[in-house]
């Protein structure tokens, strides 16, 4: 058999789409809150119910609120790079989709266009905004408390 030459897939990495969607987030929160994307296996948090070979966690945290970290979502995909499976934090899911979340429910984006749409809905949801602004307020209080105790 003679093989034709293969070329790599032109599809974008889903985690790069997620990274682009959170770009500027820290600036929008005046540096009080940040979002990070890390490989799920880096911290041993592979989600068995997503059942994808490649998984990434999107966390929301603040360096000023040490005890708080929220996993906003986990996204996963296989070598085909699509579809993209998302496990979304329950209260955000319920706010975005306006219904109760089933046990271990996932959302499936058939391609990066759908992924971008879903990420926008998540990050513009009232629940996400409430979480971010609450963490900002607590972070600011902690900064003020720390500056007063260091005087």
C-alpha positions as CSV (number, residue, x, y, z in Angstrom):
1,X,0.0,0.0,0.0
2,X,1.2,3.5,-0.8
3,X,0.3,6.2,1.7
4,X,-0.6,9.7,0.8
5,X,1.0,12.4,2.9
6,X,-0.9,13.4,6.0
7,X,-1.2,17.0,7.2
8,X,-2.2,18.0,10.7
9,X,-5.7,19.0,11.5
10,X,-6.6,22.7,10.8
11,X,-8.9,22.7,13.8
12,X,-8.2,25.0,16.7
13,X,-7.4,23.6,20.2
14,X,-10.5,24.1,22.4
15,X,-8.4,25.3,25.3
16,X,-6.9,28.0,23.1
17,X,-10.4,29.3,22.4
18,X,-11.1,29.3,26.2
19,X,-7.9,31.1,26.8
20,X,-8.8,33.8,24.3
21,X,-12.3,34.2,25.9
22,X,-10.8,34.9,29.3
23,X,-8.1,37.3,28.0
24,X,-8.4,40.6,29.8
25,X,-10.5,39.2,32.7
26,X,-7.9,40.1,35.3
27,X,-7.8,43.7,34.1
28,X,-11.6,43.9,34.1
29,X,-11.6,42.9,37.8
30,X,-8.8,45.4,38.6
31,X,-6.5,42.5,39.3
32,X,-8.7,41.3,42.2
33,X,-9.8,38.1,40.5
34,X,-8.3,35.9,37.9
35,X,-9.2,32.9,35.8
36,X,-6.8,30.2,34.8
37,X,-6.9,27.3,32.5
38,X,-4.8,24.2,33.5
39,X,-4.7,20.7,32.2
40,X,-7.0,18.6,34.4
41,X,-4.4,15.9,34.9
42,X,-1.9,18.5,36.3
43,X,-3.8,18.5,39.6
44,X,-5.2,15.1,39.3
45,X,-8.7,16.3,38.5
46,X,-9.5,14.3,35.4
47,X,-13.3,14.1,35.2
48,X,-14.2,10.5,34.5
49,X,-17.7,11.3,33.4
50,X,-16.5,13.6,30.6
51,X,-14.6,10.6,29.3
52,X,-12.3,12.6,27.1
53,X,-8.6,12.1,26.5
54,X,-7.7,15.8,26.9
55,X,-9.3,17.9,29.7
56,X,-8.8,21.4,31.0
57,X,-10.1,23.1,34.1
58,X,-11.1,26.7,34.1
59,X,-10.7,28.1,37.7
60,X,-11.7,31.4,39.1
61,X,-9.6,32.6,42.1
62,X,-8.1,35.6,43.8
63,X,-4.7,35.8,45.4
64,X,-6.3,38.0,48.1
65,X,-8.9,35.3,49.0
66,X,-6.6,32.3,49.6
67,X,-9.3,29.9,50.7
68,X,-11.5,30.3,47.6
69,X,-11.2,28.7,44.2
70,X,-14.1,27.9,41.9
71,X,-13.9,25.4,39.1
72,X,-16.1,27.2,36.6
73,X,-16.0,24.4,34.0
74,X,-14.0,21.5,32.6
75,X,-13.7,21.1,28.9
76,X,-12.7,18.0,27.2
77,X,-12.1,16.6,23.8
78,X,-10.5,13.7,22.0
79,X,-7.9,13.6,19.2
80,X,-10.4,14.8,16.6
81,X,-10.5,18.2,18.6
82,X,-14.4,18.2,18.4
83,X,-16.9,17.8,19.7
84,X,-16.0,19.6,22.9
85,X,-17.6,18.4,26.1
86,X,-18.2,20.8,29.0
87,X,-18.9,20.1,32.6
88,X,-20.1,23.4,33.9
89,X,-20.4,24.4,37.6
90,X,-24.0,23.6,38.6
91,X,-25.3,27.0,39.7
92,X,-23.9,28.7,36.6
93,X,-25.3,25.9,34.4
94,X,-28.8,26.4,35.9
95,X,-28.6,30.1,35.4
96,X,-27.5,29.8,31.8
97,X,-29.9,27.0,30.8
98,X,-32.8,28.1,33.1
99,X,-33.4,24.6,34.4
100,X,-32.1,22.1,37.0
101,X,-28.9,20.3,36.0
102,X,-29.1,16.5,35.7
103,X,-26.6,14.5,37.7
104,X,-23.2,14.6,35.9
105,X,-24.8,16.5,32.9
106,X,-22.5,17.8,30.2
107,X,-22.9,20.2,27.4
108,X,-21.6,19.3,24.0
109,X,-20.3,21.9,21.5
110,X,-20.1,20.4,18.1
111,X,-17.3,22.8,17.0
112,X,-15.4,25.9,18.2
113,X,-18.1,28.3,17.0
114,X,-20.6,26.6,19.4
115,X,-17.9,26.6,22.1
116,X,-17.4,30.3,21.8
117,X,-21.2,30.8,22.1
118,X,-21.4,28.7,25.2
119,X,-18.4,30.4,26.9
120,X,-20.0,33.8,26.2
121,X,-23.2,32.7,27.8
122,X,-21.4,31.4,30.8
123,X,-19.2,34.5,31.3
124,X,-22.1,36.9,30.7
125,X,-24.5,35.0,33.0
126,X,-25.9,36.7,36.1
127,X,-24.7,33.9,38.3
128,X,-21.1,34.2,37.1
129,X,-21.2,38.0,37.4
130,X,-22.5,37.7,41.0
131,X,-19.7,35.3,41.9
132,X,-17.0,37.5,40.4
133,X,-18.2,40.7,42.0
134,X,-18.6,39.0,45.3
135,X,-15.0,37.7,45.2
136,X,-13.9,41.2,44.2
137,X,-15.6,42.7,47.3
138,X,-14.1,40.1,49.7
139,X,-10.7,40.5,48.1
140,X,-10.8,44.3,48.5
141,X,-11.8,43.9,52.1
142,X,-8.9,41.4,52.7
143,X,-6.5,43.9,51.1
144,X,-7.7,46.7,53.3
145,X,-7.5,44.5,56.4
146,X,-4.0,43.4,55.6
147,X,-2.8,47.0,55.0
148,X,-4.3,48.1,58.4
149,X,-2.6,45.2,60.3
150,X,0.8,45.9,58.7
151,X,0.7,49.5,59.9
